Amino acid sequence: MNIEKMKKREEGVTLVALSITIVVMIILAGIGIYSSTDIIKKAKLEELKTNMLLIEAKAREYVEDATFKMGINPDESKKAKVRNDVYVENAKLQKATDSEIPSGFEITDTITCYWLTPEAQASWGLNKMKLESDEKYLIQFDETNVTVEIYNTKGYQGNYSLTAIDQIEE
């Protein structure tokens, strides 16, 4: 009988071995969750930057068109007409008012600020770009320097403009 008792003891898993296995599995799960969270954050940042770059590329076409149509030394009425023709009529953008611009945006001159509309998104070929319900893109045109700055109402880590988001260290 003594031999049978010894055999039974050798067949089972000890509580210590089970505890060590569970602790190792918890550590591995924690590392996996931390890594995947970091990967998801990076993917969201890259998606935001890509969307903003796509919008910037298309918006540059319109700022170049507007600058060309304004000519050399245009007066304010001509600038206003060309902006309306190019940005509102052709590009299908919506003029932004001072009260619509969020406080996080560092914009001093709102005259050349326009919201990207769903209609503009479709005509620009950006249909697959998914926006959250309260997320919008604002485009600020600069005809003098023929540049654009793109802003996102959601932003990333307190940065809302494409220039600021590009400066985030990865």
N, C-alpha and C positions, 0 to 999 in steps of 0.2 A: 503493500500500500504506500509505502514511503516513496517509491519510484513514481507512482501515479500522481501523487500530490506535487512532486517536482515538475512533472510534465505539464500539469495544468498551469503552474506559475509561469512557465516559459512561453505559453501560447498567447497570453493577453498583452495589450498595449498599456504601458504604465501611464499614470497620470502626468508624470513629468514629461515624458516624450510627447504626449498629446498637447500639453501646455506650450512646449517649445514650438511645435508645429503651428499652433494657432498664432503665437506671437510672430513668427516668421511670415506667415501669410498676411497678418495685419500690416506689418512693415512693408511688404511688397505691394499691397493694395494702396497704402498711403503714398508710396513713391509713384505708382501708376496714376493715381488721381491727380497728384500735384503736377506731373508731367503733362497729362492731357489737358488740364486747365490752362497751363502755359501755352500749349499748342493752340488751343481754341482762341485765346486772347490774341496771339500772333496772327492767326487766320482772319480774325475780325478786323484787326488793324490793316492787314494787307488788302482785304476786301474794300475797306473804306478808302484807302489810298488809291486803289485801282479805279474805283468809281469816280473819285475826284479827278484823277488824271484823264479819264475818258471825257468827263465834262469839260475839263480845261482844254483839251485838244480841240473839241468841237467849238467851244466858245471863242477860241483864238481865231477861227475862221471868221466869225461874226465881227470881232473887234477889228480885224484887218479890213473887212468889207466896209465897216462904218468909218474907219479912219480914211480909207480911200475916197468914199463918197463925200466926206466932210471937206476934203481938200485942204489947202493951206490957209491958215488964219480964218476959220469960219466964225461967224457971229453966233451968239447963244441960240437964236431962233433956228438957225440952220442945224446946229448941233442937236437941238431938241427934236426936230423933224427927222433927221437921219437916225437918231437913236430909236425913235418910235418905229420908223420903217424897218430898220434892221433887227432890233432886239425884240420888239413886240410883234410886228406883222410877220417878218420872215422867220425869226428864231422861235416864235411862239412862247416867249418868256413873259412873266408878269412883273410889272414895275413894283418895287418894294418901297413902302413908305417908312418914314422914320420910326413910327410906333411899332411896326412889325419886326424890326431888327432886334434880336435878343441882346441883352446887356453884355454877354461874354464876347461878342464880336468887336474887334478893334477897328471900327469903320468911322471915319470922320466925315467923309463926303458920301452921302447916300444918293446923290443924283444919278449915279451910274450903277445902281444895284438892282438886280432883277432875280426873281425866284424862278427856279426850274419847275415848269409845270408838267403834269402827266402828258399833255399834248406835245410839249417840246421833247420830252423823253422819248415818246413814240417816233416823232419825226427825225430825231437825231440817231435813231437806231439803238437806243438804250433801254428797250422794253424789258430786258431780263434783269435789269438792276432792281433789286428788291429794297423797298424802303419801309421802315417801321411806320406806324400810324402817325406819330408826331415828328417824324424826321423829314427835313427839307434841305435842299441845297440852294445857297445864295451865290450869285455870281456878281463880282464887282469888276466892271470894265474900266480900263484906263486907255483912252484913245491916244493920249499924248505919248505914252511909252509903248503903246500897242501890246499891252499885257492884260491878263485877267488874274483874279484871285478867287478861289473857290472856298466857300465856307459850308460847314455841315452843322445843323442845329443840335445833333447828338454829340459830335466831336469824339475825341479820344483822350482820356486822361487830362481833361481840362483844356485841350487844344482844339480849336474849331476850324482854323484855316489850313489849307493844304501846305503852305509854307511852314507853319508851326508843327504840323503832324510829320512832315518830312524830317524835321530836326530831332525827332524822338530817337534816342539810341535804342537799337534792337539788341 
